[in-house]
Amino acid sequence: MASSEITLLRKRAREDLLVFAVEVLGMTKLRDEVHRPWAELAMDWTIPRKLYLMPRGSMKSSLLVVAQTLWILIQNREVIPGTVGRDAKILICSDSSNRAVDLLREIKRHISRNRLFNKLFGNLKDRSLW
């Protein structure tokens, strides 16, 4: 990937959660016609609390927990009011502690092993915490 392509993808991924999820994280099951409204709502920081009601298997956790958590971590401080990018504190909950651990494991896998993620945004892995 050429330097100009890297720069363009980095910019697009920081601006758009769905682009980030599909093109950087490889979440190819996400569909613009279904998931674009979710991503737009997730990126709207003027609405502090949101509820997404969709059937099991509709990729809610993939987009709204895994991708959004990583997306928040790559943001510059001015993008998301009240957060500080890599220093953001994020609570991950699910229907069971096992599911929450699985989601965290997937987030950690992207930080540790996703070459494109690391090429675009650097290594976020803090060895003192891992």
N, C-alpha and C positions, 0 to 999 in steps of 0.2 A: 504494500500500500504506500503510495507516494505521500510525501510530507503535506502537500496541499489537500489530499484526500483525508488524511488524518485530522488536519485542522478543521476541515468542513464537517466531518462526522462528529468530532468533539463538540463543536458549536451546536449542531443539530440535536445531539443527544442531551446536552445540558438544557436546551430550550424545550424539549418535548419528551415527556415520560414514555410515550408509546414508541417513539423512534428509539429511545434508549433501550427499552425492553426487547424490542424485536431485533434491532441491528447490532447492539452491543452484547446483550445477554443471550441472544439466540432464541428468544421465546416466540418461535414461528407459528404457534397455534393462536396467538393473539390476532384478531381481525379488526381492521379499522372501523368497519360498520358496526361492530358490537362494542369494542373496547375504547374507541375514541372518546365517547361521552364520559366514560369512567376516568380516563386519563385527564381529560379537561377538568373535571370536577376535582380530581386529586391534586391538580396543579393550581387550583384556585384557593389561595391562602386567605381570602376574605371570608370564607365559610369555614369556621373552626371545627365543626363537628359534622360528620357525614355518615350516612348509612347506605350501604350497598346491599340490596337484596336480589340475589341471583341464584340460580340452581347450583348444586354441587357439580363440580367439573367445568365450571364456566371460566376458570382461570383467575378468579378473584384474588386468591392468596398470591399467586405468581405475580400479578401486576401490582396489587395494592399493598403487599407486604414485602416481598423480595425485591421487585424492581423499584418500588417507591423508596424503600429504605436506602438502597444503593444510590438512587438518583439524588436523594437528599444529601448523602455524604459527598457527592461530587460537586455540589453547588457552591458557587461563590457566596460569601456572606450576605450580599445585598439582594439575592434572589428570593430568599424565603424569610420573611420577617420573623424574628424571635428564635431563629436557629443559627447555628454557626458552622454549617458544612460538616467537616470531619469531626468536629467536637460535639455534634448534635447528640442528644440523649433520646433514644427511641425505645419504646416499650413494645415488645412483640407478644401478643396473646393469641390464643386460639381456643378451640373447643376442648383441647387437652394439652397437658404439658408436653407430651410426646410430639404432638403436631407442632407446637411452638418451637421445640428443639429442632425438629426437621427443617422448619423454615429458617431458623438461624443457621443451621448447617449449610443450607443452600446459599445463603448470603455469604457465609465464610468461604464457601467453595469458589464463588465468583471472585472474591477478593484475592484468594490464594492462587487460583489456577486459570482464571479466564485471561488469556494472553492479550486479547483485544482490549478488554477493560483496563488492564495494567498499562498497555501501550498508550491508551488515550488519557488516562487519569492518574497514572503513577501507582506505586504500590501503597495501598492504604493500610496494609497489615502492620500493626504495632507489635513487635515481638515481645514487648514487656507484658502485653495483655493476652497473648495467645500461648 
